[in-house]
Amino acid sequence: MAEKRKIDLKEGTLILKPRDFWRRRGTLFNTKLKEGKLVLKKEGGKLAFIHEIYNTPTRIEVDVSDLEFEEVEEIAITWSVFSRKCCLYVNGEKLIEAELNYSENLSYIA
């Protein structure tokens, strides 16, 4: 049985092995906590990642239409409200780095 871990919306890494669901369209990962949510969706030829904390969402999208099912071994997403960065990787290659949408004052998050 897989080990359950608590998700930290402030900082963390999510790694998915998409073999079972890559061909599907729709939500690949979705978790909602009282502080916010993390969602990974496949929308046509794009992957969309939504990181929301305390009602402040960030959405990043990356075109993956040129990737074949057999090529995708792993999808990884990293985020940190402290560095204000979010990155999306496929097979260890960084496809996009984005800035999280938070104010200069992070004291309400800490």
PyMOL commands that set and color helices and strands:
alter all, ss='L'
color gray80, all
select helices_A, chain A and resi 18-20+69-71
alter helices_A, ss='H'
color red, helices_A
select strands_A, chain A and resi 11-16+26-33+36-43+46-53+56-63+75-80+85-90+93-99
alter strands_A, ss='S'
color yellow, strands_A
deselect
rebuild
show_as cartoon
